[in-house]
Amino acid sequence: MAMDAAADRAGHREFLVVAHTGREIVTQTMDAIARHCAGAGVRLRVVDHDTKAREQQIDVVDVAPEINPPESHPVDPEHLRRIGAAVEVTSAIPASAEGCEVVIVLGGDGTFLRAAELAYPAQVPVLGINLGRIGFLAEAEANRIDEVMQQLIDRDYRVEPRMTLDVTVIDPAQPDHPPVRSWALNEVAILNKTNNGVLELVTEVDGRPVSAFGADGVLVSTPTGSTAYAFSAGGPVMWPDLEAMLVVPSNAHALFARPLVTSPRSRIAVEIDKGGRSAVALCDGRRRIDVPAGARVEVVRSDRSVLWVRIDSDPFTDRLVTKFDLPVTGWRGRQT
């Protein structure tokens, strides 16, 4: 997919940066981004949540500061301007990424999901630079920032769509209330709202019931999310270019509560027992919807994707081996 950004057609290019400020390496990585952008005449946009001014504002209103606050290295827009970059500070709202060519993420998977919330409504592609430990969603490591930025400047990259889910919560007890809707890149987790007992539910695929059981919850995941929460719950790893949906019960009390891999055209539903406990639906662990007892959660493939920047990095198989430190001793490969 070729990139002809609206920002470029208007006569300028602009990158949005979303950063995890809890690691010291973010400062030198931001400096490198600013230098490359300054040299190429590309404008920078940063989120106020990640800046020094935001931290100072929090300090003023914090009447009970933490005794040992977490390490923080906030973005300093004035410092980046002194390097020569043209920097704009924006709020973290759905319109934040509009007009940008790329959203650059500095951090791990949590930061990537935060950035995806801004990129998704504007349909701007996302590039992850890993500053953490695993960073499965990241395309490159921080030590490659100069090479990566040069590729961005030169437009030496491609864009791939990643499947997302549309999530709808319907409460039959309140027919006059419209359904609550959200979306997910990794997964929607339908979980017991309390730590007491189990959540009684029924899973459904394409309008037909599959299994009723008690559990901590159930996850509906994309292939991208198969290495996240779904993996921890015992689901299989799916290659990200696969077209499918994954249903994974979490700590189920049932004989048949195995992970299911369905068609991407399927409609998955989870009904909460009306005589049991209520639930909560967590989309990517960030967007929360209350699910009362008796309500149902419907999940389908979305017509809209998250756009993913690829810079010819390692194949997914190599990434899987590296991130999980999988043993491959003895592999010889195909012999000629």
One Martini backbone bead per residue (centre of mass of N, CA, C, O) as a GRO file, in nm:
protein
  336
    1MET     BB    1   0.091   0.039   0.028
    2ALA     BB    2   0.078   0.353  -0.057
    3MET     BB    3   0.198   0.685   0.037
    4ASP     BB    4  -0.047   0.971   0.032
    5ALA     BB    5  -0.046   1.215   0.220
    6ALA     BB    6  -0.222   1.487   0.313
    7ALA     BB    7   0.017   1.648   0.422
    8ASP     BB    8   0.184   1.638   0.158
    9ARG     BB    9  -0.027   1.770  -0.032
   10ALA     BB   10  -0.012   2.043   0.150
   11GLY     BB   11   0.330   2.076   0.177
   12HIS     BB   12   0.363   1.871   0.428
   13ARG     BB   13   0.520   1.700   0.699
   14GLU     BB   14   0.397   1.468   0.968
   15PHE     BB   15   0.473   1.352   1.299
   16LEU     BB   16   0.361   1.134   1.546
   17VAL     BB   17   0.440   1.110   1.902
   18VAL     BB   18   0.443   0.824   2.123
   19ALA     BB   19   0.543   0.802   2.474
   20HIS     BB   20   0.746   0.636   2.703
   21THR     BB   21   0.865   0.798   3.011
   22GLY     BB   22   1.007   0.545   3.190
   23ARG     BB   23   1.267   0.578   2.997
   24GLU     BB   24   1.576   0.701   2.925
   25ILE     BB   25   1.588   0.635   2.610
   26VAL     BB   26   1.373   0.843   2.511
   27THR     BB   27   1.551   1.095   2.485
   28GLN     BB   28   1.753   1.002   2.259
   29THR     BB   29   1.530   0.919   2.061
   30MET     BB   30   1.399   1.198   2.029
   31ASP     BB   31   1.654   1.341   1.927
   32ALA     BB   32   1.682   1.176   1.667
   33ILE     BB   33   1.410   1.249   1.547
   34ALA     BB   34   1.452   1.557   1.543
   35ARG     BB   35   1.699   1.564   1.356
   36HIS     BB   36   1.571   1.430   1.109
   37CYS     BB   37   1.331   1.627   1.078
   38ALA     BB   38   1.493   1.887   1.052
   39GLY     BB   39   1.659   1.797   0.793
   40ALA     BB   40   1.364   1.733   0.625
   41GLY     BB   41   1.110   1.916   0.712
   42VAL     BB   42   0.966   1.766   0.950
   43ARG     BB   43   0.708   1.759   1.148
   44LEU     BB   44   0.613   1.764   1.496
   45ARG     BB   45   0.406   1.560   1.717
   46VAL     BB   46   0.293   1.584   2.056
   47VAL     BB   47   0.182   1.463   2.360
   48ASP     BB   48   0.095   1.609   2.654
   49HIS     BB   49   0.118   1.354   2.840
   50ASP     BB   50   0.452   1.336   2.765
   51THR     BB   51   0.523   1.603   2.902
   52LYS     BB   52   0.660   1.832   3.114
   53ALA     BB   53   0.410   2.010   3.159
   54ARG     BB   54   0.228   1.782   3.257
   55GLU     BB   55   0.393   1.707   3.509
   56GLN     BB   56   0.373   1.984   3.647
   57GLN     BB   57   0.064   1.983   3.669
   58ILE     BB   58   0.043   1.733   3.851
   59ASP     BB   59   0.212   1.842   4.089
   60VAL     BB   60   0.015   2.073   4.169
   61VAL     BB   61  -0.249   1.871   4.223
   62ASP     BB   62  -0.077   1.688   4.410
   63VAL     BB   63  -0.146   1.627   4.750
   64ALA     BB   64  -0.024   1.305   4.734
   65PRO     BB   65   0.266   1.215   4.689
   66GLU     BB   66   0.485   0.994   4.612
   67ILE     BB   67   0.752   0.855   4.762
   68ASN     BB   68   0.815   0.653   4.494
   69PRO     BB   69   0.834   0.755   4.207
   70PRO     BB   70   0.845   0.701   3.897
   71GLU     BB   71   1.030   0.701   3.643
   72SER     BB   72   1.106   1.009   3.447
   73HIS     BB   73   1.113   1.118   3.075
   74PRO     BB   74   1.005   1.373   2.945
   75VAL     BB   75   0.901   1.559   2.700
   76ASP     BB   76   1.084   1.843   2.540
   77PRO     BB   77   0.992   2.073   2.319
   78GLU     BB   78   1.214   2.292   2.350
   79HIS     BB   79   1.454   2.107   2.301
   80LEU     BB   80   1.364   2.020   2.014
   81ARG     BB   81   1.373   2.309   1.897
   82ARG     BB   82   1.682   2.350   1.944
   83ILE     BB   83   1.753   2.127   1.733
   84GLY     BB   84   1.514   2.219   1.488
   85ALA     BB   85   1.233   2.141   1.544
   86ALA     BB   86   0.894   2.126   1.456
   87VAL     BB   87   0.670   2.171   1.736
   88GLU     BB   88   0.368   2.012   1.843
   89VAL     BB   89   0.106   2.025   2.082
   90THR     BB   90  -0.122   1.763   2.175
   91SER     BB   91  -0.402   1.606   2.236
   92ALA     BB   92  -0.563   1.300   2.345
   93ILE     BB   93  -0.739   1.268   2.060
   94PRO     BB   94  -0.888   1.153   1.775
   95ALA     BB   95  -0.749   1.417   1.612
   96SER     BB   96  -0.433   1.403   1.655
   97ALA     BB   97  -0.351   1.246   1.363
   98GLU     BB   98  -0.445   1.446   1.176
   99GLY     BB   99  -0.225   1.491   0.893
  100CYS     BB  100  -0.052   1.253   0.932
  101GLU     BB  101   0.167   1.003   0.823
  102VAL     BB  102   0.278   0.912   1.116
  103VAL     BB  103   0.294   0.692   1.402
  104ILE     BB  104   0.520   0.708   1.667
  105VAL     BB  105   0.640   0.449   1.887
  106LEU     BB  106   0.761   0.474   2.229
  107GLY     BB  107   0.785   0.139   2.346
  108GLY     BB  108   0.543  -0.077   2.410
  109ASP     BB  109   0.242  -0.230   2.386
  110GLY     BB  110   0.085  -0.020   2.553
  111THR     BB  111   0.171   0.226   2.382
  112PHE     BB  112   0.062   0.122   2.116
  113LEU     BB  113  -0.240   0.114   2.204
  114ARG     BB  114  -0.255   0.415   2.260
  115ALA     BB  115  -0.183   0.505   1.969
  116ALA     BB  116  -0.412   0.352   1.818
  117GLU     BB  117  -0.641   0.539   1.921
  118LEU     BB  118  -0.535   0.776   1.729
  119ALA     BB  119  -0.496   0.630   1.445
  120TYR     BB  120  -0.765   0.486   1.373
  121PRO     BB  121  -0.965   0.729   1.304
  122ALA     BB  122  -0.740   0.850   1.086
  123GLN     BB  123  -0.581   0.635   0.925
  124VAL     BB  124  -0.289   0.602   1.055
  125PRO     BB  125   0.011   0.481   1.060
  126VAL     BB  126   0.208   0.247   1.261
  127LEU     BB  127   0.522   0.278   1.455
  128GLY     BB  128   0.726   0.058   1.639
  129ILE     BB  129   0.948   0.135   1.918
  130ASN     BB  130   1.141  -0.046   2.127
  131LEU     BB  131   1.199   0.003   2.499
  132GLY     BB  132   1.164  -0.273   2.610
  133ARG     BB  133   1.134  -0.616   2.622
  134ILE     BB  134   0.930  -0.727   2.405
  135GLY     BB  135   0.750  -0.587   2.185
  136PHE     BB  136   0.554  -0.727   1.962
  137LEU     BB  137   0.442  -0.458   1.803
  138ALA     BB  138   0.713  -0.394   1.715
  139GLU     BB  139   0.941  -0.321   1.441
  140ALA     BB  140   1.170  -0.194   1.632
  141GLU     BB  141   1.460  -0.094   1.776
  142ALA     BB  142   1.621   0.168   1.927
  143ASN     BB  143   1.912   0.105   1.789
  144ARG     BB  144   1.754   0.184   1.490
  145ILE     BB  145   1.659   0.484   1.459
  146ASP     BB  146   1.825   0.601   1.223
  147GLU     BB  147   1.735   0.399   1.008
  148VAL     BB  148   1.429   0.436   1.038
  149MET     BB  149   1.413   0.743   0.981
  150GLN     BB  150   1.531   0.731   0.697
  151GLN     BB  151   1.300   0.559   0.583
  152LEU     BB  152   1.077   0.760   0.640
  153ILE     BB  153   1.190   0.999   0.484
  154ASP     BB  154   1.214   0.810   0.210
  155ARG     BB  155   0.967   0.611   0.196
  156ASP     BB  156   1.091   0.315   0.301
  157TYR     BB  157   0.784   0.179   0.305
  158ARG     BB  158   0.509  -0.009   0.430
  159VAL     BB  159   0.152  -0.097   0.435
  160GLU     BB  160  -0.049  -0.277   0.671
  161PRO     BB  161  -0.325  -0.450   0.756
  162ARG     BB  162  -0.503  -0.487   1.068
  163MET     BB  163  -0.712  -0.658   1.235
  164THR     BB  164  -1.035  -0.588   1.372
  165LEU     BB  165  -1.287  -0.521   1.626
  166ASP     BB  166  -1.630  -0.530   1.682
  167VAL     BB  167  -1.809  -0.404   1.973
  168THR     BB  168  -2.118  -0.525   2.133
  169VAL     BB  169  -2.353  -0.414   2.382
  170ILE     BB  170  -2.647  -0.595   2.498
  171ASP     BB  171  -2.956  -0.502   2.678
  172PRO     BB  172  -3.266  -0.643   2.715
  173ALA     BB  173  -3.358  -0.476   2.979
  174GLN     BB  174  -3.283  -0.210   2.772
  175PRO     BB  175  -3.438  -0.135   2.483
  176ASP     BB  176  -3.402   0.195   2.486
  177HIS     BB  177  -3.105   0.136   2.477
  178PRO     BB  178  -2.830   0.168   2.322
  179PRO     BB  179  -2.575   0.026   2.212
  180VAL     BB  180  -2.247  -0.054   2.298
  181ARG     BB  181  -1.941   0.067   2.144
  182SER     BB  182  -1.639  -0.082   2.003
  183TRP     BB  183  -1.283  -0.172   1.990
  184ALA     BB  184  -1.014  -0.403   1.860
  185LEU     BB  185  -0.688  -0.530   1.816
  186ASN     BB  186  -0.648  -0.771   2.011
  187GLU     BB  187  -0.896  -0.764   2.244
  188VAL     BB  188  -1.181  -0.903   2.409
  189ALA     BB  189  -1.262  -0.903   2.760
  190ILE     BB  190  -1.478  -1.116   2.939
  191LEU     BB  191  -1.533  -1.037   3.282
  192ASN     BB  192  -1.535  -1.059   3.599
  193LYS     BB  193  -1.619  -0.798   3.813
  194THR     BB  194  -1.523  -0.994   4.029
  195ASN     BB  195  -1.351  -1.216   4.272
  196ASN     BB  196  -1.621  -1.375   4.290
  197GLY     BB  197  -1.633  -1.647   4.161
  198VAL     BB  198  -1.815  -1.707   3.864
  199LEU     BB  199  -1.879  -1.682   3.522
  200GLU     BB  200  -2.180  -1.715   3.358
  201LEU     BB  201  -2.180  -1.864   3.024
  202VAL     BB  202  -2.233  -1.823   2.661
  203THR     BB  203  -2.137  -1.946   2.359
  204GLU     BB  204  -2.135  -1.806   2.016
  205VAL     BB  205  -2.178  -1.912   1.663
  206ASP     BB  206  -2.365  -1.801   1.423
  207GLY     BB  207  -2.634  -1.836   1.622
  208ARG     BB  208  -2.490  -2.076   1.784
  209PRO     BB  209  -2.443  -2.277   2.035
  210VAL     BB  210  -2.157  -2.420   2.215
  211SER     BB  211  -2.108  -2.319   2.534
  212ALA     BB  212  -2.150  -2.379   2.884
  213PHE     BB  213  -1.990  -2.184   3.154
  214GLY     BB  214  -1.754  -2.141   3.401
  215ALA     BB  215  -1.554  -1.834   3.460
  216ASP     BB  216  -1.348  -1.563   3.443
  217GLY     BB  217  -1.371  -1.585   3.119
  218VAL     BB  218  -1.354  -1.436   2.779
  219LEU     BB  219  -1.182  -1.435   2.461
  220VAL     BB  220  -1.153  -1.209   2.176
  221SER     BB  221  -0.931  -1.251   1.900
  222THR     BB  222  -0.676  -1.166   1.714
  223PRO     BB  223  -0.386  -1.243   1.568
  224THR     BB  224  -0.232  -1.015   1.707
  225GLY     BB  225  -0.353  -1.109   2.006
  226SER     BB  226  -0.233  -1.408   2.042
  227THR     BB  227   0.039  -1.287   2.209
  228ALA     BB  228  -0.126  -1.209   2.454
  229TYR     BB  229  -0.375  -1.276   2.651
  230ALA     BB  230  -0.449  -1.539   2.497
  231PHE     BB  231  -0.181  -1.681   2.552
  232SER     BB  232  -0.203  -1.679   2.868
  233ALA     BB  233  -0.490  -1.853   2.840
  234GLY     BB  234  -0.404  -2.089   2.603
  235GLY     BB  235  -0.362  -1.995   2.327
  236PRO     BB  236  -0.280  -1.969   2.011
  237VAL     BB  237  -0.059  -1.899   1.762
  238MET     BB  238  -0.097  -1.635   1.521
  239TRP     BB  239  -0.051  -1.520   1.228
  240PRO     BB  240  -0.106  -1.189   1.129
  241ASP     BB  241  -0.210  -1.277   0.822
  242LEU     BB  242  -0.441  -1.406   0.938
  243GLU     BB  243  -0.791  -1.501   0.886
  244ALA     BB  244  -0.923  -1.463   1.215
  245MET     BB  245  -1.080  -1.594   1.514
  246LEU     BB  246  -1.042  -1.597   1.878
  247VAL     BB  247  -1.150  -1.830   2.139
  248VAL     BB  248  -1.082  -1.784   2.504
  249PRO     BB  249  -1.093  -1.932   2.784
  250SER     BB  250  -1.081  -1.843   3.144
  251ASN     BB  251  -1.076  -2.059   3.373
  252ALA     BB  252  -1.254  -2.312   3.316
  253HIS     BB  253  -1.557  -2.502   3.422
  254ALA     BB  254  -1.500  -2.751   3.186
  255LEU     BB  255  -1.480  -2.990   2.941
  256PHE     BB  256  -1.576  -2.773   2.708
  257ALA     BB  257  -1.305  -2.518   2.687
  258ARG     BB  258  -1.179  -2.448   2.409
  259PRO     BB  259  -1.020  -2.318   2.174
  260LEU     BB  260  -1.127  -2.107   1.899
  261VAL     BB  261  -1.127  -2.107   1.536
  262THR     BB  262  -1.254  -1.869   1.318
  263SER     BB  263  -1.402  -1.702   1.101
  264PRO     BB  264  -1.396  -1.369   0.992
  265ARG     BB  265  -1.729  -1.395   0.937
  266SER     BB  266  -1.800  -1.426   1.213
  267ARG     BB  267  -2.032  -1.436   1.499
  268ILE     BB  268  -1.962  -1.346   1.817
  269ALA     BB  269  -2.101  -1.463   2.137
  270VAL     BB  270  -2.171  -1.344   2.479
  271GLU     BB  271  -2.359  -1.473   2.745
  272ILE     BB  272  -2.505  -1.362   3.042
  273ASP     BB  273  -2.626  -1.472   3.315
  274LYS     BB  274  -2.920  -1.346   3.460
  275GLY     BB  275  -2.856  -1.507   3.754
  276GLY     BB  276  -2.579  -1.375   3.781
  277ARG     BB  277  -2.305  -1.219   3.710
  278SER     BB  278  -2.139  -0.959   3.621
  279ALA     BB  279  -1.958  -0.771   3.371
  280VAL     BB  280  -1.661  -0.697   3.165
  281ALA     BB  281  -1.544  -0.510   2.884
  282LEU     BB  282  -1.211  -0.532   2.744
  283CYS     BB  283  -1.041  -0.318   2.522
  284ASP     BB  284  -0.714  -0.361   2.528
  285GLY     BB  285  -0.731  -0.268   2.841
  286ARG     BB  286  -0.888   0.041   2.796
  287ARG     BB  287  -1.190  -0.024   2.714
  288ARG     BB  288  -1.489   0.007   2.906
  289ILE     BB  289  -1.768  -0.229   2.957
  290ASP     BB  290  -2.060  -0.285   3.090
  291VAL     BB  291  -2.205  -0.621   3.183
  292PRO     BB  292  -2.486  -0.730   3.253
  293ALA     BB  293  -2.691  -0.939   3.358
  294GLY     BB  294  -2.817  -1.074   3.044
  295ALA     BB  295  -2.616  -0.989   2.857
  296ARG     BB  296  -2.445  -0.911   2.537
  297VAL     BB  297  -2.158  -1.000   2.331
  298GLU     BB  298  -2.058  -0.870   2.016
  299VAL     BB  299  -1.836  -1.009   1.752
  300VAL     BB  300  -1.664  -0.855   1.477
  301ARG     BB  301  -1.536  -0.775   1.199
  302SER     BB  302  -1.389  -0.504   1.084
  303ASP     BB  303  -1.373  -0.261   0.824
  304ARG     BB  304  -1.141  -0.157   1.003
  305SER     BB  305  -0.801  -0.082   1.027
  306VAL     BB  306  -0.480  -0.116   1.131
  307LEU     BB  307  -0.200   0.055   1.039
  308TRP     BB  308   0.116  -0.086   0.929
  309VAL     BB  309   0.450  -0.045   0.960
  310ARG     BB  310   0.694  -0.154   0.724
  311ILE     BB  311   1.076  -0.229   0.726
  312ASP     BB  312   1.191  -0.509   0.673
  313SER     BB  313   1.179  -0.704   0.893
  314ASP     BB  314   1.147  -0.962   1.062
  315PRO     BB  315   1.004  -1.236   1.074
  316PHE     BB  316   0.771  -1.372   1.277
  317THR     BB  317   0.930  -1.623   1.355
  318ASP     BB  318   1.180  -1.472   1.464
  319ARG     BB  319   1.026  -1.303   1.672
  320LEU     BB  320   0.921  -1.538   1.840
  321VAL     BB  321   1.197  -1.653   1.924
  322THR     BB  322   1.311  -1.392   2.053
  323LYS     BB  323   1.087  -1.300   2.258
  324PHE     BB  324   1.068  -1.616   2.388
  325ASP     BB  325   1.328  -1.775   2.383
  326LEU     BB  326   1.350  -2.012   2.183
  327PRO     BB  327   1.445  -2.329   2.120
  328VAL     BB  328   1.686  -2.412   1.826
  329THR     BB  329   1.860  -2.637   1.881
  330GLY     BB  330   1.955  -2.830   1.583
  331TRP     BB  331   1.901  -2.659   1.353
  332ARG     BB  332   1.954  -2.696   0.980
  333GLY     BB  333   1.767  -2.712   0.766
  334ARG     BB  334   1.775  -2.723   0.443
  335GLN     BB  335   1.923  -2.963   0.243
  336THR     BB  336   2.125  -2.987  -0.057
   0.00000   0.00000   0.00000
